């Protein structure tokens, strides 16, 4: 039986840096800089230090560096530590058609291998572009049919993007890469109940994926074989998890090397993407009309059904977040922060921040509903939002935004990415010198000229 994954593997195997358009190169560079900034900020997040300590305690060959902390450990252990850093603040890019994070799964696996092998900046750009493309295409083949059900079920496909990136850096041939994909099939599962429970496993999921992606490639290089009919087999991915799918997303433009991954959103807020329209619309309404927190009587926010279900329900935790993860998946909490602080950033998601009386009081004034107009505009994806703010004086101010900053229709420019990167640096677990961070930003901006990733790594630690 011919399996779709063979076509994907052939695409990864045959694509070289010279095949990438300027747009794809710029896209990959932006997301690499963005994700490295997020990784640096993630080093101070809850649970990260414990993961780093374990990765260091396991010992082994000093192959790859754990960012900021500086430990040299086996590439798999480095990936295990970096993965949760990339996920910790929920700040990484999301592909709107796949409804899935991309670079924060791919780069934590690719970066340690690139360091171990002495890969160039061009090698890393190519690997990340290909890895993100695999996630985007396979994810879109199920999300565009099932809608927000991706947030309710068991998903596994992210690991194949990480495997594609690592396999490309390791120069696996088609047969080896196919085996690596098959070996990874049982390793990348994500139960998604963890998002409802708001547990630290949300971060650890990325550790398991990055570690397993590298191990799958190493095993395949040694000649071990994996599942063959991965996607379309009788008990393959589509039959097991998504019998409703649209395989055209995987195939269209693949042979022509037309990339869909550049549509990936760069986040402006460290929260679930489904909260972003509500945050930005509320923030714009407040700033444009100079509404002060004490002026607010009531806030009505209109969203689509998937948004309502994911980041407004269950109301027990969305209106009373018990931990940072609850808050990151809450429109009431994030929009309250926008009204009170006129910003939403990383420091809003500490346990101490959750206790602020000003924000908790504001949440009581926020009402979220499914809006028919927003629903009709985009019933499946990251739709816009409508906001009506009523003041104590009886005035009402309204605002609607359909495409927030960072989306394909309103993309971030380089200056936006660089500003976000710079804003993440103060959240490192240990202070990083201005000299190093300046060099790091410079090298990442011109990544295609970097002859060895060691140049990046040298400036990525305290």
C-alpha positions as MATLAB code, in Angstrom:
seq = 'XXXXXXXXXXXXXXXXXXXXXXXXXXXXXXXXXXXXXXXXXXXXXXXXXXXXXXXXXXXXXXXXXXXXXXXXXXXXXXXXXXXXXXXXXXXXXXXXXXXXXXXXXXXXXXXXXXXXXXXXXXXXXXXXXXXXXXXXXXXXXXXXXXXXXXXXXXXXXXXXXXXXXXXXXXXXXXXXXXXXXXXXXXXXXXXXXXXXXXXXXXXXXXXXXXXXXXXXXXXXXXXXXXXXXXXXXXXXXXXXXXXXXXXXXXXXXXXXXXXXXXXXXXXXXXXXXXXXXXXXXXXXXXXXXXXXXXXXXXXXXXXXXXXXXXXXXXXXXXXXXXXXXXXXXXXXXXXXXXXXXXXXXXXXXXXXXXXXXXXXXXXXXXXXXXXXXXXXXXXXXXXXXXXXXXXXXXXXXXXXXXXXXXXXXXXXXXXXXXXXXXXXXXXXXXXXXXXXXXXXXXXXXXXXXXXXXXXXXXXXXX';
ca = [
       0.000    0.000    0.000;
       1.324    3.434   -0.922;
       1.365    5.687    2.107;
       1.142    9.451    2.093;
       4.088    9.705    4.486;
       6.374    8.472    1.717;
       5.488   11.573   -0.272;
       6.211   13.742    2.756;
       9.561   12.028    3.327;
      10.493   12.417   -0.338;
       9.728   16.125   -0.055;
      11.946   16.491    3.019;
      14.737   14.412    1.490;
      14.802   16.264   -1.839;
      14.455   19.842   -0.590;
      17.654   21.839   -0.137;
      18.327   25.376    1.030;
      18.563   26.570   -2.555;
      14.985   25.434   -3.115;
      13.645   27.826   -0.463;
      12.148   31.098   -1.635;
      13.185   34.326    0.054;
       9.794   34.429    1.761;
      10.291   30.969    3.265;
      13.813   31.834    4.424;
      12.622   35.044    6.083;
       9.697   33.198    7.655;
      11.988   30.519    9.120;
      14.460   33.089   10.425;
      11.722   35.091   12.127;
      10.347   32.004   13.843;
      13.792   30.838   14.934;
      14.510   34.215   16.539;
      11.028   34.293   18.041;
      11.315   30.795   19.492;
      14.814   31.319   20.900;
      13.545   34.434   22.691;
      10.679   32.394   24.098;
      13.090   29.629   25.172;
      15.217   32.174   27.051;
      12.151   33.544   28.849;
      10.955   30.005   29.528;
      14.033   29.196   31.590;
      12.498   30.989   34.588;
       9.059   29.358   34.362;
       7.650   26.967   36.941;
       8.996   23.430   36.661;
      11.793   24.253   34.231;
      14.644   24.276   36.733;
      13.618   20.812   37.928;
      13.638   19.453   34.368;
      17.050   21.028   33.743;
      18.442   19.524   36.951;
      17.241   16.072   35.933;
      18.672   16.444   32.424;
      22.005   17.385   33.969;
      21.910   14.628   36.593;
      21.367   11.956   33.948;
      24.887   12.666   32.708;
      26.396   11.307   29.509;
      28.387   12.699   26.603;
      28.697   16.498   26.569;
      27.181   17.154   23.132;
      24.705   20.004   23.409;
      24.109   23.028   25.614;
      21.077   23.774   27.763;
      20.344   27.463   27.064;
      20.972   30.035   29.832;
      21.938   27.326   32.355;
      24.968   26.361   30.272;
      25.160   22.649   31.095;
      26.620   20.401   28.387;
      24.667   17.158   28.111;
      23.716   14.538   25.493;
      21.643   16.009   22.648;
      18.563   14.083   23.772;
      18.839   15.459   27.309;
      19.301   18.992   25.995;
      16.206   18.583   23.836;
      14.287   17.255   26.833;
      15.155   20.422   28.756;
      14.622   22.891   25.910;
      11.189   21.589   24.894;
       9.403   22.741   28.078;
      11.190   26.104   27.887;
       9.714   26.679   24.438;
       6.234   25.817   25.638;
       6.262   27.287   29.149;
       4.688   30.662   28.354;
       2.422   29.502   25.480;
       4.123   32.162   23.357;
       5.136   30.129   20.285;
       3.806   30.354   16.737;
       0.624   28.560   15.689;
      -0.391   27.596   12.163;
      -4.007   28.738   11.677;
      -5.005   25.933    9.298;
      -3.351   23.200   11.360;
      -4.481   24.779   14.654;
      -1.144   23.699   16.065;
       2.132   24.996   17.423;
       5.091   24.441   15.110;
       8.545   25.854   15.902;
       8.284   25.156   19.621;
       8.128   21.433   18.787;
      10.736   21.554   16.032;
      13.498   23.866   17.287;
      14.046   22.189   20.696;
      14.933   19.000   18.830;
      16.814   20.668   15.967;
      18.977   23.063   17.986;
      20.868   20.442   20.057;
      21.510   18.309   16.978;
      22.686   21.346   14.994;
      25.151   22.119   17.792;
      26.308   18.516   18.025;
      26.922   18.276   14.277;
      28.321   21.780   13.805;
      25.546   22.654   11.364;
      25.394   26.046    9.681;
      22.723   28.704    9.947;
      21.436   27.681    6.521;
      21.174   24.080    7.705;
      19.053   25.154   10.678;
      16.835   27.410    8.560;
      16.161   24.528    6.164;
      15.503   22.029    8.956;
      13.043   24.290   10.771;
      11.271   25.256    7.542;
      10.793   21.585    6.640;
       9.796   20.488   10.139;
       7.227   23.248   10.449;
       5.881   22.408    7.000;
       5.270   18.782    7.967;
       3.311   19.787   11.074;
       1.354   22.420    9.142;
       0.314   20.120    6.306;
      -0.639   17.057    8.338;
      -2.336   19.201   10.967;
      -4.336   21.099    8.370;
      -5.492   17.832    6.833;
      -7.460   17.110    9.998;
      -8.210   20.493   11.553;
      -9.831   21.977    8.451;
     -12.374   19.147    8.604;
     -12.842   18.684   12.341;
     -12.496   22.272   13.543;
     -11.652   22.747   17.186;
     -11.916   19.016   17.904;
      -8.131   19.038   17.837;
      -8.391   20.562   21.289;
     -10.586   17.715   22.480;
      -8.855   14.618   21.202;
      -5.559   12.777   21.117;
      -3.030   14.210   18.661;
       0.295   12.772   17.613;
       1.445   14.464   14.415;
       3.667   17.194   15.925;
       6.548   14.774   16.448;
       6.835   14.176   12.706;
       7.870   17.790   12.218;
      10.624   17.406   14.798;
      11.735   14.143   13.173;
      11.842   15.807    9.750;
      14.067   18.595   11.067;
      16.430   16.308   12.963;
      16.553   13.797   10.107;
      17.451   16.544    7.645;
      20.258   17.808    9.890;
      21.543   14.239   10.304;
      21.362   13.718    6.534;
      19.198   10.601    6.830;
      18.312    9.039    3.495;
      14.683    8.434    2.509;
      14.604    4.910    3.908;
      16.119    5.967    7.225;
      13.845    8.981    7.540;
      10.809    6.837    6.788;
      11.842    4.465    9.567;
      12.363    7.387   11.934;
       8.841    8.627   11.197;
       7.484    5.149   11.873;
       9.430    4.795   15.104;
       8.169    8.188   16.252;
       4.512    7.321   15.604;
       4.074    5.800   19.072;
       6.138    8.474   20.822;
       4.418   11.807   20.237;
       0.981   11.329   21.736;
      -0.777   14.236   23.402;
      -3.831   13.479   25.521;
      -5.141   17.102   25.559;
      -6.991   16.503   28.832;
      -3.942   18.192   30.311;
      -5.146   21.535   28.905;
      -8.400   21.158   30.808;
      -6.563   20.167   33.998;
      -4.017   22.993   33.706;
      -1.073   20.803   34.758;
       2.660   21.145   34.108;
       2.508   18.237   31.694;
       1.454   20.849   29.124;
       5.102   21.917   29.148;
       6.562   18.439   29.531;
       4.781   17.237   26.385;
       7.381   19.162   24.388;
      10.194   17.459   26.305;
       8.872   14.038   25.324;
       8.456   15.041   21.673;
      11.914   16.620   21.267;
      13.703   13.794   23.067;
      11.819   11.063   21.187;
      12.309   12.725   17.800;
      16.083   12.610   18.198;
      16.028    9.054   19.535;
      13.841    7.928   16.624;
      16.350    9.346   14.141;
      19.319    7.824   15.976;
      17.608    4.422   16.038;
      16.749    4.656   12.340;
      20.374    5.538   11.550;
      21.350    2.296   13.268;
      19.021    0.364   10.972;
      15.988   -0.188   13.195;
      12.709   -0.185   11.299;
       9.463    1.565   12.124;
       5.780    1.462   11.183;
       5.405    1.728    7.393;
       1.864    2.704    6.477;
       1.884    5.480    9.027;
      -0.848    7.780    7.773;
      -3.167    5.698    5.601;
      -2.690    2.198    6.977;
      -5.564    0.134    8.315;
      -4.541    1.167   11.817;
      -2.581    4.239   10.831;
      -2.950    7.838   11.955;
      -6.049    8.760    9.952;
      -7.971    5.573   10.717;
      -7.045    5.596   14.375;
      -7.639    9.253   15.158;
      -9.112   11.242   12.267;
     -11.158    9.176    9.792;
     -12.532   12.529    8.605;
      -9.652   14.265    6.870;
      -8.672   16.209    3.789;
      -5.437   14.788    2.362;
      -5.257   17.533   -0.247;
      -3.648   19.681    2.425;
      -0.731   17.258    2.497;
      -0.336   16.895   -1.248;
      -1.150   20.181   -2.959;
       2.010   22.020   -3.916;
       4.260   19.479   -2.194;
       6.128   18.378   -5.322;
       6.466   22.009   -6.399;
       7.921   22.808   -2.961;
       5.243   25.372   -2.247;
       5.293   26.017    1.496;
       2.163   26.717    3.539;
       4.024   27.107    6.854;
       4.757   30.839    6.332;
       1.107   31.447    7.281;
       2.084   30.600   10.851;
       1.051   33.173   13.442;
       3.689   34.899   15.564;
       2.050   35.525   18.906;
       1.856   38.955   20.455;
       0.566   37.616   23.762;
       1.801   34.664   25.900;
      -1.605   32.986   25.905;
      -3.724   30.528   23.980;
      -4.201   31.871   20.449;
      -7.970   31.727   20.902;
      -7.711   34.542   23.451;
      -5.801   36.924   21.204;
      -8.668   38.548   19.333;
     -10.467   39.308   22.583;
      -7.282   40.695   24.156;
      -6.323   42.930   21.246;
      -9.845   44.187   20.622;
     -10.343   44.999   24.307;
      -6.934   46.637   24.570;
      -7.542   48.768   21.477;
     -10.956   49.859   22.755;
      -9.510   50.859   26.125;
      -6.550   52.780   24.693;
      -8.423   54.515   21.878;
     -11.103   55.790   24.240;
      -8.850   56.299   27.269;
     -11.041   54.116   29.463;
      -9.690   53.762   32.988;
     -10.289   50.616   35.067;
     -12.456   52.531   37.543;
     -14.651   53.733   34.661;
     -15.743   50.231   33.664;
     -19.210   49.021   34.544;
     -19.532   46.063   32.170;
     -17.622   44.427   29.293;
     -19.334   42.249   26.683;
     -17.069   40.220   24.402;
     -18.346   38.366   21.337;
     -16.436   35.385   19.911;
     -17.090   32.250   17.867;
     -18.124   28.867   19.310;
     -14.705   27.154   19.306;
     -13.223   30.129   21.135;
     -16.024   30.146   23.689;
     -15.669   26.445   24.393;
     -11.900   26.478   24.743;
     -11.116   29.708   26.613;
     -14.363   30.621   28.374;
     -15.357   27.147   29.604;
     -15.230   25.713   32.193;
     -16.151   28.920   33.955;
     -14.886   27.634   37.300;
     -11.270   27.898   36.129;
     -11.622   30.536   33.400;
     -13.080   33.072   35.849;
     -11.085   31.797   38.809;
      -7.749   30.562   37.398;
      -5.902   28.367   39.861;
      -2.577   28.328   38.041;
      -0.790   30.069   35.136;
      -2.086   27.541   32.604;
      -5.688   28.282   33.594;
      -5.001   31.986   33.155;
      -3.373   31.540   29.739;
      -6.520   29.790   28.546;
      -8.928   32.389   29.936;
     -10.539   35.292   28.073;
     -11.908   36.744   31.328;
      -8.472   36.815   32.945;
      -6.468   38.027   29.941;
      -8.917   40.769   28.995;
      -9.086   41.901   32.614;
      -5.292   42.269   32.505;
      -5.632   44.274   29.283;
      -8.086   46.683   30.922;
      -6.217   47.054   34.208;
      -2.627   47.151   32.868;
      -3.113   48.175   29.218;
      -0.841   45.302   28.317;
      -0.708   41.508   28.586;
       2.725   39.971   29.041;
       4.711   37.266   30.790;
       4.578   38.795   34.251;
       0.789   38.481   34.209;
       1.110   34.700   34.512;
       2.878   34.077   37.786;
       1.017   32.704   40.803;
       1.495   36.065   42.495;
      -0.074   37.854   39.523;
      -3.166   35.651   39.763;
      -3.869   37.064   43.225;
      -4.203   40.712   42.133;
      -7.477   42.134   43.457;
      -7.709   44.678   40.647;
      -7.685   41.968   37.974;
      -9.987   39.611   39.867;
     -12.500   42.398   40.428;
     -12.411   43.304   36.747;
     -13.124   39.693   35.733;
     -16.493   39.934   37.482;
     -17.492   42.657   35.017;
     -16.614   40.643   31.898;
     -19.263   38.682   30.014;
     -18.342   36.529   27.023;
     -20.873   35.245   24.498;
     -21.030   33.599   21.099;
     -21.617   36.386   18.593;
     -23.514   35.446   15.391;
     -21.531   37.891   13.241;
     -18.167   36.584   14.418;
     -19.462   33.030   14.079;
     -20.524   33.590   10.460;
     -17.192   35.212    9.570;
     -15.076   32.309   10.837;
     -16.871   29.425   12.578;
     -13.764   27.221   12.883;
     -10.516   29.151   13.245;
      -8.985   31.955   15.265;
     -11.809   34.368   14.524;
     -11.946   38.040   15.411;
     -13.816   39.499   18.344;
     -16.320   42.216   19.187;
     -16.099   44.210   22.401;
     -18.571   46.598   24.012;
     -17.408   48.439   27.128;
     -20.068   50.199   29.204;
     -18.881   52.874   31.630;
     -20.346   53.921   34.949;
     -21.342   57.223   33.350;
     -23.557   55.370   30.871;
     -21.316   55.599   27.788;
     -20.680   52.608   25.540;
     -17.589   52.094   23.432;
     -17.352   49.315   20.839;
     -14.604   47.765   18.777;
     -14.205   44.860   16.367;
     -10.927   43.371   15.102;
     -10.894   40.472   12.671;
      -7.139   40.008   12.186;
      -4.844   40.620   15.145;
      -1.168   41.486   14.789;
       0.869   38.413   13.947;
      -1.761   36.647   11.828;
      -1.185   36.000    8.100;
      -3.459   38.913    7.213;
      -1.639   41.267    9.615;
       1.879   39.822    9.926;
       4.650   40.893   12.257;
       7.539   42.691   10.605;
      11.162   42.211   11.634;
      11.015   45.136   14.042;
       8.052   43.486   15.797;
       9.894   40.175   16.119;
      13.038   41.883   17.393;
      11.072   43.871   19.955;
       9.347   40.724   21.204;
      12.710   38.954   21.398;
      14.184   41.812   23.439;
      11.148   41.834   25.748;
      11.678   38.149   26.556;
      15.330   38.475   27.605;
      14.742   39.971   31.090;
      12.794   36.834   32.045;
      15.840   34.554   31.757;
      16.553   32.381   34.806;
      19.976   34.038   35.044;
      20.895   37.515   33.787;
      22.433   37.484   30.312;
      25.043   40.080   29.454;
      24.087   42.858   27.077;
      27.129   42.002   24.969;
      25.916   38.430   24.461;
      22.287   39.295   23.798;
      23.273   41.980   21.290;
      25.457   39.494   19.424;
      22.746   36.847   19.628;
      20.139   39.132   18.055;
      22.604   40.156   15.357;
      23.493   36.574   14.432;
      19.872   35.414   14.440;
      18.848   38.281   12.164;
      21.531   37.224    9.671;
      21.331   33.496   10.406;
      22.028   32.467    6.811;
      25.554   33.908    7.151;
      26.406   31.926   10.307;
      28.850   29.144    9.441;
      28.401   27.192   12.675;
      25.538   27.107   15.172;
      28.168   27.195   17.904;
      28.251   30.950   17.248;
      24.617   31.108   18.376;
      25.114   28.733   21.309;
      28.074   30.708   22.688;
      25.787   33.692   23.184;
      22.809   31.709   24.460;
      24.146   30.956   27.917;
      24.848   33.031   31.011;
];
